[in-house]
Amino acid sequence: MFLAAEEAAAPTSLFNTFDLFMIAWTILIALGLYRILRSPKRNPFAIAFAGVSLLVFMFMDVIMIQGW
């Protein structure tokens, strides 16, 4: 009975190993966007796709980190 009460009162961390993969993918997308922007031949579709993907992943990272 007392163990259950202590377990319920203990703070739980929502950190998951998958969070590290999310941060790694965000960094990879950012590096890819940087390389596309620095390229002499720019592909507007690739720039837009990478930009939207980076915004989505950054938003998910912020929500994920706030949950820690």
PyMOL Python script that loads the backbone (N, CA, C, O; Angstrom):
from pymol import cmd

cmd.read_pdbstr("""\
ATOM      1  N   MET A   1       0.818  -1.185   0.000  1.00  0.00           N
ATOM      2  CA  MET A   1       0.000   0.000   0.000  1.00  0.00           C
ATOM      3  C   MET A   1       0.867   1.256   0.000  1.00  0.00           C
ATOM      4  O   MET A   1       0.624   2.191  -0.763  1.00  0.00           O
ATOM      5  N   PHE A   2       1.881   1.265   0.865  1.00  0.00           N
ATOM      6  CA  PHE A   2       2.747   2.440   0.925  1.00  0.00           C
ATOM      7  C   PHE A   2       3.633   2.551  -0.315  1.00  0.00           C
ATOM      8  O   PHE A   2       3.946   3.655  -0.762  1.00  0.00           O
ATOM      9  N   LEU A   3       4.032   1.417  -0.863  1.00  0.00           N
ATOM     10  CA  LEU A   3       4.851   1.450  -2.074  1.00  0.00           C
ATOM     11  C   LEU A   3       4.075   2.029  -3.253  1.00  0.00           C
ATOM     12  O   LEU A   3       4.639   2.770  -4.058  1.00  0.00           O
ATOM     13  N   ALA A   4       2.816   1.707  -3.360  1.00  0.00           N
ATOM     14  CA  ALA A   4       1.991   2.238  -4.442  1.00  0.00           C
ATOM     15  C   ALA A   4       1.829   3.744  -4.306  1.00  0.00           C
ATOM     16  O   ALA A   4       1.816   4.461  -5.306  1.00  0.00           O
ATOM     17  N   ALA A   5       1.706   4.226  -3.078  1.00  0.00           N
ATOM     18  CA  ALA A   5       1.566   5.664  -2.863  1.00  0.00           C
ATOM     19  C   ALA A   5       2.860   6.389  -3.204  1.00  0.00           C
ATOM     20  O   ALA A   5       2.824   7.479  -3.775  1.00  0.00           O
ATOM     21  N   GLU A   6       4.000   5.800  -2.865  1.00  0.00           N
ATOM     22  CA  GLU A   6       5.281   6.415  -3.194  1.00  0.00           C
ATOM     23  C   GLU A   6       5.512   6.409  -4.702  1.00  0.00           C
ATOM     24  O   GLU A   6       6.047   7.370  -5.256  1.00  0.00           O
ATOM     25  N   GLU A   7       5.116   5.346  -5.352  1.00  0.00           N
ATOM     26  CA  GLU A   7       5.281   5.250  -6.796  1.00  0.00           C
ATOM     27  C   GLU A   7       4.437   6.290  -7.519  1.00  0.00           C
ATOM     28  O   GLU A   7       4.874   6.851  -8.524  1.00  0.00           O
ATOM     29  N   ALA A   8       3.249   6.549  -7.026  1.00  0.00           N
ATOM     30  CA  ALA A   8       2.368   7.528  -7.652  1.00  0.00           C
ATOM     31  C   ALA A   8       2.887   8.946  -7.419  1.00  0.00           C
ATOM     32  O   ALA A   8       2.683   9.823  -8.258  1.00  0.00           O
ATOM     33  N   ALA A   9       3.555   9.178  -6.292  1.00  0.00           N
ATOM     34  CA  ALA A   9       4.045  10.512  -5.970  1.00  0.00           C
ATOM     35  C   ALA A   9       5.378  10.809  -6.652  1.00  0.00           C
ATOM     36  O   ALA A   9       5.739  11.978  -6.792  1.00  0.00           O
ATOM     37  N   ALA A  10       6.119   9.791  -7.081  1.00  0.00           N
ATOM     38  CA  ALA A  10       7.426   9.991  -7.694  1.00  0.00           C
ATOM     39  C   ALA A  10       7.255  10.623  -9.079  1.00  0.00           C
ATOM     40  O   ALA A  10       6.381  10.218  -9.846  1.00  0.00           O
ATOM     41  N   PRO A  11       8.094  11.620  -9.396  1.00  0.00           N
ATOM     42  CA  PRO A  11       7.999  12.226 -10.731  1.00  0.00           C
ATOM     43  C   PRO A  11       8.477  11.245 -11.790  1.00  0.00           C
ATOM     44  O   PRO A  11       9.475  10.547 -11.608  1.00  0.00           O
ATOM     45  N   THR A  12       7.758  11.205 -12.882  1.00  0.00           N
ATOM     46  CA  THR A  12       8.124  10.300 -13.970  1.00  0.00           C
ATOM     47  C   THR A  12       8.740  11.105 -15.103  1.00  0.00           C
ATOM     48  O   THR A  12       8.244  12.172 -15.464  1.00  0.00           O
ATOM     49  N   SER A  13       9.805  10.593 -15.646  1.00  0.00           N
ATOM     50  CA  SER A  13      10.470  11.230 -16.772  1.00  0.00           C
ATOM     51  C   SER A  13       9.916  10.643 -18.064  1.00  0.00           C
ATOM     52  O   SER A  13       9.735   9.431 -18.181  1.00  0.00           O
ATOM     53  N   LEU A  14       9.657  11.493 -19.008  1.00  0.00           N
ATOM     54  CA  LEU A  14       9.137  11.046 -20.291  1.00  0.00           C
ATOM     55  C   LEU A  14      10.249  10.895 -21.327  1.00  0.00           C
ATOM     56  O   LEU A  14       9.975  10.751 -22.519  1.00  0.00           O
ATOM     57  N   PHE A  15      11.517  10.929 -20.868  1.00  0.00           N
ATOM     58  CA  PHE A  15      12.640  10.771 -21.783  1.00  0.00           C
ATOM     59  C   PHE A  15      12.640   9.355 -22.333  1.00  0.00           C
ATOM     60  O   PHE A  15      12.469   8.380 -21.602  1.00  0.00           O
ATOM     61  N   ASN A  16      12.837   9.273 -23.643  1.00  0.00           N
ATOM     62  CA  ASN A  16      12.849   7.993 -24.328  1.00  0.00           C
ATOM     63  C   ASN A  16      14.082   7.963 -25.226  1.00  0.00           C
ATOM     64  O   ASN A  16      14.555   9.018 -25.649  1.00  0.00           O
ATOM     65  N   THR A  17      14.603   6.796 -25.520  1.00  0.00           N
ATOM     66  CA  THR A  17      15.773   6.687 -26.382  1.00  0.00           C
ATOM     67  C   THR A  17      15.475   7.200 -27.787  1.00  0.00           C
ATOM     68  O   THR A  17      16.374   7.683 -28.476  1.00  0.00           O
ATOM     69  N   PHE A  18      14.239   7.099 -28.208  1.00  0.00           N
ATOM     70  CA  PHE A  18      13.844   7.586 -29.527  1.00  0.00           C
ATOM     71  C   PHE A  18      14.041   9.098 -29.642  1.00  0.00           C
ATOM     72  O   PHE A  18      14.205   9.609 -30.750  1.00  0.00           O
ATOM     73  N   ASP A  19      14.028   9.820 -28.530  1.00  0.00           N
ATOM     74  CA  ASP A  19      14.234  11.268 -28.545  1.00  0.00           C
ATOM     75  C   ASP A  19      15.594  11.632 -29.142  1.00  0.00           C
ATOM     76  O   ASP A  19      15.721  12.642 -29.834  1.00  0.00           O
ATOM     77  N   LEU A  20      16.596  10.816 -28.876  1.00  0.00           N
ATOM     78  CA  LEU A  20      17.920  11.077 -29.434  1.00  0.00           C
ATOM     79  C   LEU A  20      17.911  10.953 -30.953  1.00  0.00           C
ATOM     80  O   LEU A  20      18.581  11.722 -31.642  1.00  0.00           O
ATOM     81  N   PHE A  21      17.157   9.992 -31.479  1.00  0.00           N
ATOM     82  CA  PHE A  21      17.034   9.861 -32.929  1.00  0.00           C
ATOM     83  C   PHE A  21      16.312  11.070 -33.530  1.00  0.00           C
ATOM     84  O   PHE A  21      16.669  11.524 -34.617  1.00  0.00           O
ATOM     85  N   MET A  22      15.327  11.580 -32.851  1.00  0.00           N
ATOM     86  CA  MET A  22      14.606  12.763 -33.342  1.00  0.00           C
ATOM     87  C   MET A  22      15.548  13.961 -33.434  1.00  0.00           C
ATOM     88  O   MET A  22      15.515  14.706 -34.414  1.00  0.00           O
ATOM     89  N   ILE A  23      16.378  14.145 -32.427  1.00  0.00           N
ATOM     90  CA  ILE A  23      17.327  15.262 -32.441  1.00  0.00           C
ATOM     91  C   ILE A  23      18.365  15.052 -33.539  1.00  0.00           C
ATOM     92  O   ILE A  23      18.750  16.002 -34.220  1.00  0.00           O
ATOM     93  N   ALA A  24      18.817  13.814 -33.712  1.00  0.00           N
ATOM     94  CA  ALA A  24      19.789  13.522 -34.770  1.00  0.00           C
ATOM     95  C   ALA A  24      19.197  13.796 -36.155  1.00  0.00           C
ATOM     96  O   ALA A  24      19.875  14.363 -37.012  1.00  0.00           O
ATOM     97  N   TRP A  25      17.947  13.403 -36.380  1.00  0.00           N
ATOM     98  CA  TRP A  25      17.306  13.665 -37.674  1.00  0.00           C
ATOM     99  C   TRP A  25      17.142  15.163 -37.908  1.00  0.00           C
ATOM    100  O   TRP A  25      17.289  15.630 -39.037  1.00  0.00           O
ATOM    101  N   THR A  26      16.842  15.914 -36.863  1.00  0.00           N
ATOM    102  CA  THR A  26      16.716  17.367 -37.000  1.00  0.00           C
ATOM    103  C   THR A  26      18.040  17.975 -37.432  1.00  0.00           C
ATOM    104  O   THR A  26      18.076  18.853 -38.293  1.00  0.00           O
ATOM    105  N   ILE A  27      19.130  17.505 -36.832  1.00  0.00           N
ATOM    106  CA  ILE A  27      20.452  18.015 -37.197  1.00  0.00           C
ATOM    107  C   ILE A  27      20.784  17.639 -38.639  1.00  0.00           C
ATOM    108  O   ILE A  27      21.325  18.459 -39.380  1.00  0.00           O
ATOM    109  N   LEU A  28      20.468  16.412 -39.044  1.00  0.00           N
ATOM    110  CA  LEU A  28      20.730  15.989 -40.426  1.00  0.00           C
ATOM    111  C   LEU A  28      19.926  16.809 -41.434  1.00  0.00           C
ATOM    112  O   LEU A  28      20.448  17.171 -42.489  1.00  0.00           O
ATOM    113  N   ILE A  29      18.683  17.101 -41.129  1.00  0.00           N
ATOM    114  CA  ILE A  29      17.859  17.920 -42.030  1.00  0.00           C
ATOM    115  C   ILE A  29      18.429  19.326 -42.126  1.00  0.00           C
ATOM    116  O   ILE A  29      18.466  19.911 -43.209  1.00  0.00           O
ATOM    117  N   ALA A  30      18.875  19.872 -40.992  1.00  0.00           N
ATOM    118  CA  ALA A  30      19.462  21.213 -40.998  1.00  0.00           C
ATOM    119  C   ALA A  30      20.743  21.246 -41.833  1.00  0.00           C
ATOM    120  O   ALA A  30      20.972  22.195 -42.582  1.00  0.00           O
ATOM    121  N   LEU A  31      21.573  20.217 -41.706  1.00  0.00           N
ATOM    122  CA  LEU A  31      22.791  20.156 -42.519  1.00  0.00           C
ATOM    123  C   LEU A  31      22.456  20.015 -44.003  1.00  0.00           C
ATOM    124  O   LEU A  31      23.107  20.628 -44.849  1.00  0.00           O
ATOM    125  N   GLY A  32      21.456  19.222 -44.312  1.00  0.00           N
ATOM    126  CA  GLY A  32      21.041  19.074 -45.707  1.00  0.00           C
ATOM    127  C   GLY A  32      20.521  20.379 -46.294  1.00  0.00           C
ATOM    128  O   GLY A  32      20.846  20.724 -47.430  1.00  0.00           O
ATOM    129  N   LEU A  33      19.724  21.097 -45.532  1.00  0.00           N
ATOM    130  CA  LEU A  33      19.216  22.393 -45.999  1.00  0.00           C
ATOM    131  C   LEU A  33      20.363  23.376 -46.200  1.00  0.00           C
ATOM    132  O   LEU A  33      20.379  24.135 -47.169  1.00  0.00           O
ATOM    133  N   TYR A  34      21.309  23.356 -45.289  1.00  0.00           N
ATOM    134  CA  TYR A  34      22.481  24.241 -45.421  1.00  0.00           C
ATOM    135  C   TYR A  34      23.249  23.925 -46.707  1.00  0.00           C
ATOM    136  O   TYR A  34      23.662  24.832 -47.428  1.00  0.00           O
ATOM    137  N   ARG A  35      23.435  22.641 -46.985  1.00  0.00           N
ATOM    138  CA  ARG A  35      24.168  22.248 -48.192  1.00  0.00           C
ATOM    139  C   ARG A  35      23.400  22.632 -49.457  1.00  0.00           C
ATOM    140  O   ARG A  35      24.004  23.043 -50.448  1.00  0.00           O
ATOM    141  N   ILE A  36      22.082  22.501 -49.427  1.00  0.00           N
ATOM    142  CA  ILE A  36      21.282  22.879 -50.597  1.00  0.00           C
ATOM    143  C   ILE A  36      21.386  24.382 -50.843  1.00  0.00           C
ATOM    144  O   ILE A  36      21.502  24.824 -51.986  1.00  0.00           O
ATOM    145  N   LEU A  37      21.344  25.161 -49.764  1.00  0.00           N
ATOM    146  CA  LEU A  37      21.407  26.617 -49.919  1.00  0.00           C
ATOM    147  C   LEU A  37      22.786  27.086 -50.383  1.00  0.00           C
ATOM    148  O   LEU A  37      22.891  28.108 -51.061  1.00  0.00           O
ATOM    149  N   ARG A  38      23.834  26.360 -50.029  1.00  0.00           N
ATOM    150  CA  ARG A  38      25.195  26.732 -50.432  1.00  0.00           C
ATOM    151  C   ARG A  38      25.556  26.220 -51.823  1.00  0.00           C
ATOM    152  O   ARG A  38      26.593  26.602 -52.366  1.00  0.00           O
ATOM    153  N   SER A  39      24.734  25.376 -52.399  1.00  0.00           N
ATOM    154  CA  SER A  39      25.004  24.775 -53.695  1.00  0.00           C
ATOM    155  C   SER A  39      24.844  25.809 -54.815  1.00  0.00           C
ATOM    156  O   SER A  39      23.980  26.682 -54.735  1.00  0.00           O
ATOM    157  N   PRO A  40      25.681  25.711 -55.862  1.00  0.00           N
ATOM    158  CA  PRO A  40      25.517  26.643 -56.990  1.00  0.00           C
ATOM    159  C   PRO A  40      24.233  26.372 -57.783  1.00  0.00           C
ATOM    160  O   PRO A  40      23.611  27.306 -58.289  1.00  0.00           O
ATOM    161  N   LYS A  41      23.835  25.105 -57.893  1.00  0.00           N
ATOM    162  CA  LYS A  41      22.577  24.756 -58.554  1.00  0.00           C
ATOM    163  C   LYS A  41      21.537  24.507 -57.468  1.00  0.00           C
ATOM    164  O   LYS A  41      21.586  23.484 -56.784  1.00  0.00           O
ATOM    165  N   ARG A  42      20.607  25.425 -57.306  1.00  0.00           N
ATOM    166  CA  ARG A  42      19.604  25.305 -56.257  1.00  0.00           C
ATOM    167  C   ARG A  42      18.318  24.715 -56.814  1.00  0.00           C
ATOM    168  O   ARG A  42      17.848  25.095 -57.886  1.00  0.00           O
ATOM    169  N   ASN A  43      17.768  23.783 -56.064  1.00  0.00           N
ATOM    170  CA  ASN A  43      16.504  23.162 -56.423  1.00  0.00           C
ATOM    171  C   ASN A  43      15.437  23.745 -55.500  1.00  0.00           C
ATOM    172  O   ASN A  43      15.439  23.448 -54.306  1.00  0.00           O
ATOM    173  N   PRO A  44      14.520  24.575 -56.029  1.00  0.00           N
ATOM    174  CA  PRO A  44      13.532  25.216 -55.157  1.00  0.00           C
ATOM    175  C   PRO A  44      12.630  24.220 -54.431  1.00  0.00           C
ATOM    176  O   PRO A  44      12.254  24.452 -53.282  1.00  0.00           O
ATOM    177  N   PHE A  45      12.279  23.112 -55.090  1.00  0.00           N
ATOM    178  CA  PHE A  45      11.439  22.111 -54.429  1.00  0.00           C
ATOM    179  C   PHE A  45      12.176  21.485 -53.250  1.00  0.00           C
ATOM    180  O   PHE A  45      11.588  21.278 -52.189  1.00  0.00           O
ATOM    181  N   ALA A  46      13.462  21.183 -53.430  1.00  0.00           N
ATOM    182  CA  ALA A  46      14.252  20.586 -52.355  1.00  0.00           C
ATOM    183  C   ALA A  46      14.422  21.567 -51.193  1.00  0.00           C
ATOM    184  O   ALA A  46      14.389  21.166 -50.029  1.00  0.00           O
ATOM    185  N   ILE A  47      14.600  22.836 -51.505  1.00  0.00           N
ATOM    186  CA  ILE A  47      14.737  23.850 -50.459  1.00  0.00           C
ATOM    187  C   ILE A  47      13.438  23.957 -49.663  1.00  0.00           C
ATOM    188  O   ILE A  47      13.462  24.001 -48.433  1.00  0.00           O
ATOM    189  N   ALA A  48      12.312  23.999 -50.362  1.00  0.00           N
ATOM    190  CA  ALA A  48      11.020  24.106 -49.682  1.00  0.00           C
ATOM    191  C   ALA A  48      10.727  22.859 -48.852  1.00  0.00           C
ATOM    192  O   ALA A  48      10.257  22.966 -47.719  1.00  0.00           O
ATOM    193  N   PHE A  49      10.997  21.691 -49.403  1.00  0.00           N
ATOM    194  CA  PHE A  49      10.735  20.442 -48.690  1.00  0.00           C
ATOM    195  C   PHE A  49      11.602  20.339 -47.442  1.00  0.00           C
ATOM    196  O   PHE A  49      11.116  19.974 -46.371  1.00  0.00           O
ATOM    197  N   ALA A  50      12.884  20.659 -47.580  1.00  0.00           N
ATOM    198  CA  ALA A  50      13.785  20.598 -46.433  1.00  0.00           C
ATOM    199  C   ALA A  50      13.422  21.654 -45.395  1.00  0.00           C
ATOM    200  O   ALA A  50      13.534  21.408 -44.194  1.00  0.00           O
ATOM    201  N   GLY A  51      12.990  22.819 -45.847  1.00  0.00           N
ATOM    202  CA  GLY A  51      12.597  23.877 -44.909  1.00  0.00           C
ATOM    203  C   GLY A  51      11.370  23.502 -44.095  1.00  0.00           C
ATOM    204  O   GLY A  51      11.333  23.688 -42.879  1.00  0.00           O
ATOM    205  N   VAL A  52      10.369  22.972 -44.783  1.00  0.00           N
ATOM    206  CA  VAL A  52       9.149  22.547 -44.074  1.00  0.00           C
ATOM    207  C   VAL A  52       9.462  21.377 -43.137  1.00  0.00           C
ATOM    208  O   VAL A  52       8.975  21.337 -42.008  1.00  0.00           O
ATOM    209  N   SER A  53      10.267  20.436 -43.602  1.00  0.00           N
ATOM    210  CA  SER A  53      10.644  19.296 -42.757  1.00  0.00           C
ATOM    211  C   SER A  53      11.401  19.762 -41.519  1.00  0.00           C
ATOM    212  O   SER A  53      11.171  19.263 -40.418  1.00  0.00           O
ATOM    213  N   LEU A  54      12.303  20.721 -41.706  1.00  0.00           N
ATOM    214  CA  LEU A  54      13.067  21.235 -40.569  1.00  0.00           C
ATOM    215  C   LEU A  54      12.155  21.938 -39.570  1.00  0.00           C
ATOM    216  O   LEU A  54      12.318  21.777 -38.360  1.00  0.00           O
ATOM    217  N   LEU A  55      11.205  22.711 -40.065  1.00  0.00           N
ATOM    218  CA  LEU A  55      10.267  23.383 -39.159  1.00  0.00           C
ATOM    219  C   LEU A  55       9.428  22.375 -38.372  1.00  0.00           C
ATOM    220  O   LEU A  55       9.207  22.548 -37.173  1.00  0.00           O
ATOM    221  N   VAL A  56       8.968  21.333 -39.041  1.00  0.00           N
ATOM    222  CA  VAL A  56       8.160  20.309 -38.366  1.00  0.00           C
ATOM    223  C   VAL A  56       8.989  19.585 -37.304  1.00  0.00           C
ATOM    224  O   VAL A  56       8.530  19.392 -36.179  1.00  0.00           O
ATOM    225  N   PHE A  57      10.199  19.190 -37.662  1.00  0.00           N
ATOM    226  CA  PHE A  57      11.041  18.467 -36.707  1.00  0.00           C
ATOM    227  C   PHE A  57      11.453  19.360 -35.544  1.00  0.00           C
ATOM    228  O   PHE A  57      11.521  18.894 -34.406  1.00  0.00           O
ATOM    229  N   MET A  58      11.731  20.640 -35.811  1.00  0.00           N
ATOM    230  CA  MET A  58      12.072  21.547 -34.711  1.00  0.00           C
ATOM    231  C   MET A  58      10.886  21.735 -33.775  1.00  0.00           C
ATOM    232  O   MET A  58      11.059  21.784 -32.557  1.00  0.00           O
ATOM    233  N   PHE A  59       9.693  21.840 -34.329  1.00  0.00           N
ATOM    234  CA  PHE A  59       8.492  21.960 -33.498  1.00  0.00           C
ATOM    235  C   PHE A  59       8.311  20.707 -32.642  1.00  0.00           C
ATOM    236  O   PHE A  59       8.004  20.797 -31.454  1.00  0.00           O
ATOM    237  N   MET A  60       8.504  19.536 -33.256  1.00  0.00           N
ATOM    238  CA  MET A  60       8.363  18.285 -32.492  1.00  0.00           C
ATOM    239  C   MET A  60       9.436  18.181 -31.414  1.00  0.00           C
ATOM    240  O   MET A  60       9.171  17.672 -30.326  1.00  0.00           O
ATOM    241  N   ASP A  61      10.648  18.660 -31.704  1.00  0.00           N
ATOM    242  CA  ASP A  61      11.714  18.632 -30.693  1.00  0.00           C
ATOM    243  C   ASP A  61      11.376  19.537 -29.512  1.00  0.00           C
ATOM    244  O   ASP A  61      11.623  19.174 -28.362  1.00  0.00           O
ATOM    245  N   VAL A  62      10.817  20.704 -29.786  1.00  0.00           N
ATOM    246  CA  VAL A  62      10.450  21.617 -28.702  1.00  0.00           C
ATOM    247  C   VAL A  62       9.372  20.991 -27.823  1.00  0.00           C
ATOM    248  O   VAL A  62       9.475  21.028 -26.596  1.00  0.00           O
ATOM    249  N   ILE A  63       8.352  20.424 -28.433  1.00  0.00           N
ATOM    250  CA  ILE A  63       7.287  19.760 -27.672  1.00  0.00           C
ATOM    251  C   ILE A  63       7.863  18.587 -26.872  1.00  0.00           C
ATOM    252  O   ILE A  63       7.499  18.380 -25.714  1.00  0.00           O
ATOM    253  N   MET A  64       8.761  17.823 -27.497  1.00  0.00           N
ATOM    254  CA  MET A  64       9.357  16.666 -26.842  1.00  0.00           C
ATOM    255  C   MET A  64      10.197  17.096 -25.635  1.00  0.00           C
ATOM    256  O   MET A  64      10.117  16.473 -24.576  1.00  0.00           O
ATOM    257  N   ILE A  65      10.994  18.143 -25.782  1.00  0.00           N
ATOM    258  CA  ILE A  65      11.864  18.589 -24.700  1.00  0.00           C
ATOM    259  C   ILE A  65      11.046  19.194 -23.565  1.00  0.00           C
ATOM    260  O   ILE A  65      11.417  19.047 -22.400  1.00  0.00           O
ATOM    261  N   GLN A  66       9.956  19.860 -23.871  1.00  0.00           N
ATOM    262  CA  GLN A  66       9.095  20.394 -22.814  1.00  0.00           C
ATOM    263  C   GLN A  66       8.473  19.295 -21.970  1.00  0.00           C
ATOM    264  O   GLN A  66       8.130  19.529 -20.811  1.00  0.00           O
ATOM    265  N   GLY A  67       8.319  18.097 -22.533  1.00  0.00           N
ATOM    266  CA  GLY A  67       7.763  16.981 -21.806  1.00  0.00           C
ATOM    267  C   GLY A  67       8.741  16.292 -20.873  1.00  0.00           C
ATOM    268  O   GLY A  67       8.337  15.498 -20.022  1.00  0.00           O
ATOM    269  N   TRP A  68      10.057  16.595 -21.029  1.00  0.00           N
ATOM    270  CA  TRP A  68      11.027  15.976 -20.156  1.00  0.00           C
ATOM    271  C   TRP A  68      10.835  16.512 -18.771  1.00  0.00           C
ATOM    272  O   TRP A  68      11.556  16.123 -17.853  1.00  0.00           O
TER     273      TRP A  68
END
""", "prot")
cmd.dss("prot")
cmd.show_as("cartoon", "prot")
cmd.util.cbc("prot")
cmd.orient("prot")
